[in-house]
């Protein structure tokens, strides 16, 4: 296990945001912020690994209906668990990703195929910036991370790639990490989940023979254009990421100071 990878079989994209450099020459502290997929599929061997982190707080970005159809998170110790649902019931991407991961109903495929998976994904990323549940959830998660009592903090959604990915972008930007490093961490999901992605696509095809893996694949990946859509929406609505943090998420100067105090070396 490296300083930044938490080798969890049940959450293969788990990783520590520590070690990333900031623009002013500091580094994010190792073992303070860890991003993962949902923890319900952790193996028995994963639990001691999670125990080494010893999260004080676990932030779950899933909605109640996602939690209900998934195995309960497997946790070590007694961390504070905070549910901050970042969820748009009007958009089928959220329910479809959960269905794919849990092997449930895939009926949303037809609707998403008509819309186009990449288009559906970029729409969700724009919604991350403007949607009220998204702004509320991401803003509160940042405030939790600024409080030393909640550290180490682990955060996840279902797949640990989109909502979790954007929250990572928000936190790392607030800490002063440069965009290229943030983007590289975001895109690592594809490398870390390559084998799992192929297994999921094969299972989906068996269950639904009309499913085209090439059409479904964009749903299971992260892509630069998804992230670009969110960045573009930030600029369109707020003009800058600093203004988005302040006006969109309610991240005050005191919160920024707390983040830097507790999360930077």
C-alpha positions in Angstrom: 0.0 0.0 0.0 1.4 3.4 -1.0 1.0 6.6 0.9 -2.0 7.5 -1.4 -3.6 4.2 -2.2 -5.8 2.3 0.3 -5.9 -1.1 -1.3 -9.5 -2.1 -0.6 -10.7 -5.0 -2.7 -14.3 -3.9 -2.2 -13.6 -0.3 -3.1 -10.7 -0.5 -5.7 -10.7 3.3 -6.4 -10.1 4.2 -2.8 -7.3 6.7 -2.4 -5.8 9.2 0.0 -5.8 12.8 -1.2 -2.7 13.4 0.9 0.7 14.1 -0.7 -0.7 16.4 -3.4 1.3 19.7 -3.6 -0.3 23.1 -3.4 0.6 26.1 -5.5 2.3 27.8 -2.5 4.7 24.9 -1.8 2.8 23.0 0.9 1.3 19.5 0.7 -2.0 17.9 1.6 -1.5 15.8 4.8 -1.6 12.1 4.3 -4.3 10.2 6.2 -6.7 13.1 6.6 -8.9 12.9 3.5 -9.8 9.6 1.8 -12.2 9.1 -1.1 -13.8 5.8 -1.8 -16.8 4.0 -3.4 -19.6 2.9 -1.1 -18.2 0.6 1.7 -20.9 -2.1 1.6 -18.8 -4.5 -0.4 -15.6 -4.3 1.6 -14.2 -7.7 2.4 -13.1 -9.0 5.8 -9.5 -8.4 4.7 -10.4 -4.8 3.9 -11.5 -4.0 7.4 -8.0 -3.9 9.0 -6.9 -1.6 6.2 -9.7 0.7 6.9 -8.9 0.4 10.6 -5.4 1.8 10.0 -7.0 5.0 8.7 -9.5 5.1 11.6 -11.9 7.7 10.1 -13.5 10.0 12.6 -16.2 11.0 10.2 -17.7 9.2 7.1 -19.6 11.4 4.7 -22.1 9.5 2.5 -23.3 11.5 -0.6 -26.0 8.9 -1.6 -29.7 9.5 -1.3 -31.8 7.3 1.0 -33.2 5.3 -1.9 -29.6 4.4 -3.0 -28.7 3.3 0.5 -31.8 1.2 0.8 -30.9 -1.0 -2.2 -27.2 -1.3 -1.3 -25.4 -3.4 1.3 -24.9 -1.3 4.5 -21.5 0.3 4.8 -18.9 -1.8 6.6 -17.2 0.4 9.1 -14.5 0.1 11.7 -14.8 1.7 15.1 -17.6 4.2 15.7 -17.1 7.1 13.2 -19.6 9.8 12.9 -21.7 9.1 9.8 -23.1 12.1 8.0 -25.6 11.7 5.2 -25.5 14.6 2.7 -27.6 13.4 -0.3 -26.4 14.9 -3.5 -29.2 13.5 -5.7 -31.5 14.6 -8.6 -34.5 12.4 -8.7 -35.4 13.8 -12.1 -32.3 12.4 -13.8 -32.0 8.7 -14.4 -28.2 8.6 -14.2 -28.2 8.4 -10.4 -30.6 5.5 -10.2 -29.0 3.7 -13.1 -25.5 3.8 -11.7 -26.9 2.3 -8.4 -28.8 -0.4 -10.4 -25.7 -1.3 -12.3 -23.5 -1.6 -9.2 -26.1 -3.7 -7.4 -27.3 -5.8 -10.3 -30.8 -4.5 -10.1 -33.3 -3.3 -12.7 -31.6 -1.8 -15.8 -34.7 -0.3 -17.4 -33.3 3.2 -17.3 -30.8 2.1 -20.0 -33.2 2.9 -22.9 -33.8 6.4 -21.7 -30.2 7.1 -21.2 -29.2 5.5 -24.5 -31.6 7.9 -26.2 -30.1 10.9 -24.4 -26.6 9.6 -25.0 -24.5 8.6 -22.0 -21.8 11.2 -22.4 -24.5 13.9 -22.6 -26.3 12.6 -19.6 -23.0 12.6 -17.6 -22.0 16.2 -18.6 -25.5 17.3 -17.6 -25.1 15.8 -14.2 -21.7 17.5 -13.7 -23.3 20.9 -14.6 -26.0 20.2 -12.1 -23.3 19.5 -9.4 -22.5 23.2 -9.7 -26.0 24.7 -9.8 -28.4 22.1 -8.2 -29.5 23.2 -4.7 -29.1 19.7 -3.2 -25.6 19.6 -4.7 -24.6 23.0 -3.4 -25.9 22.2 0.0 -24.3 18.8 0.3 -20.9 19.8 -1.1 -20.8 23.0 1.0 -21.5 21.1 4.2 -18.9 18.5 3.4 -16.3 21.2 3.0 -17.3 22.6 6.4 -17.0 19.2 8.0 -13.5 18.7 6.5 -12.4 22.1 8.0 -13.2 20.9 11.5 -10.3 18.9 13.0 -12.8 16.8 15.1 -14.0 15.2 11.9 -10.5 14.1 10.7 -9.6 11.7 9.3 -12.6 12.1 7.0 -13.7 9.5 4.5 -16.3 10.4 1.8 -18.1 8.4 -0.8 -21.1 8.0 -3.0 -22.1 4.8 -4.8 -19.3 4.3 -7.4 -16.9 6.9 -5.8 -16.3 8.6 -9.1 -18.7 11.5 -9.9 -20.1 13.1 -6.7 -17.1 11.9 -4.8 -14.9 13.1 -7.7 -16.4 16.6 -7.7 -16.1 16.9 -3.9 -12.4 16.0 -4.3 -12.1 18.7 -6.9 -13.8 21.2 -4.5 -11.6 20.3 -1.5 -8.4 20.2 -3.4 -9.1 23.5 -5.1 -9.9 25.1 -1.7 -6.6 23.8 -0.4 -4.7 25.4 -3.3 -3.8 22.3 -5.3 -3.2 23.1 -9.0 -5.7 22.0 -11.5 -3.4 19.5 -13.4 -2.8 17.5 -10.2 -6.5 17.6 -9.4 -7.4 16.4 -12.9 -4.9 13.6 -12.7 -6.4 12.3 -9.4 -9.9 12.5 -10.9 -8.9 10.5 -13.9 -7.2 7.8 -11.9 -10.6 6.2 -11.3 -10.4 4.6 -14.8 -7.0 3.0 -14.1 -8.0 1.7 -10.7 -11.3 0.2 -11.8 -10.4 -1.2 -15.2 -11.0 -4.8 -14.2 -14.2 -4.1 -12.3 -15.5 -2.1 -15.2 -15.2 -5.0 -17.6 -16.8 -7.4 -15.2 -19.8 -5.0 -14.8 -20.1 -4.5 -18.6 -20.1 -8.3 -19.1 -22.7 -8.8 -16.4 -24.9 -6.1 -17.9 -24.7 -7.6 -21.3 -25.7 -11.0 -20.0 -28.7 -9.6 -18.2 -29.8 -7.3 -21.1 -28.6 -8.6 -24.5 -29.7 -5.4 -26.3 -27.3 -3.4 -24.2 -24.4 -2.0 -26.3 -21.2 -2.0 -24.1 -19.9 1.0 -26.1 -23.0 2.9 -25.2 -22.9 2.0 -21.5 -19.2 2.4 -21.0 -19.3 6.2 -20.6 -21.5 5.7 -17.5 -18.8 3.6 -15.7 -15.9 5.9 -16.6 -14.7 9.3 -15.7 -13.8 11.5 -18.7 -12.1 14.9 -19.1 -15.2 16.3 -20.7 -17.3 15.5 -17.7 -15.0 17.5 -15.5 -14.7 20.3 -18.1 -18.5 20.6 -18.1 -18.5 21.3 -14.3 -15.6 23.8 -14.6 -17.4 25.5 -17.5 -20.5 25.8 -15.4 -18.5 27.3 -12.5 -17.2 30.0 -14.9 -20.5 30.6 -16.5 -22.4 31.0 -13.2 -19.8 32.4 -10.9 -17.0 33.7 -13.0 -14.3 31.9 -11.0 -13.8 28.9 -8.7 -13.1 31.3 -5.8 -16.5 32.9 -6.3 -18.2 29.4 -6.6 -16.6 28.4 -3.3 -17.8 31.6 -1.6 -21.1 32.3 -3.1 -22.2 28.8 -4.4 -21.0 26.7 -1.5 -20.9 29.2 1.4 -17.2 28.5 2.1 -16.1 31.4 4.3 -12.7 32.7 5.0 -12.8 31.0 8.4 -13.6 27.6 6.7 -10.8 28.1 4.3 -8.5 28.8 7.2 -9.6 25.7 9.0 -9.0 23.6 5.9 -5.5 24.9 5.5 -4.7 24.5 9.2 -5.9 20.9 9.6 -5.2 19.5 6.1 -1.9 21.0 4.9 1.6 20.2 6.0 
